Amino acid sequence: MRKSEAPAGRTRYEPGSYGDAGEFFPSLLCYKETEADSWEEYYCLVKPDVFFEDQDSATSTATSHLEAAFAAMHAGGSPVDVAISLRHEGYKKLDQFKVIAKNA
């Protein structure tokens, strides 16, 4: 039996930080659903115009931006409004990225 493609629009975001050694940028890792309850890393959005010395501050900023973007959608917008909001905040898509576990 062939595996079917994931339904359009089945993505989720996790806020975090991108960088190293005292230069951590707010980031959002996008996951796409590959099959029921199975997700894979798809792309990373990074806000390159501001950085923090610690990961927690960068993650907190990314969390605030993500919450604001989804609030606009829930107030009558669409998923496109999420993307527009994040673009207006200065997030850029990063296709080539490496995820390092926090406990690594």
Secondary structure, DSSP 8 states (H G I E B T S, - for coil): -------TT-EEEEEEEEEETTEEEEEEEEEEEEETTEEEEEEEEE-TT--BSSHHHHHHHHHHHHHHHHHHHHTT--HHHHHHHHHHTT-EEESS-----TT-
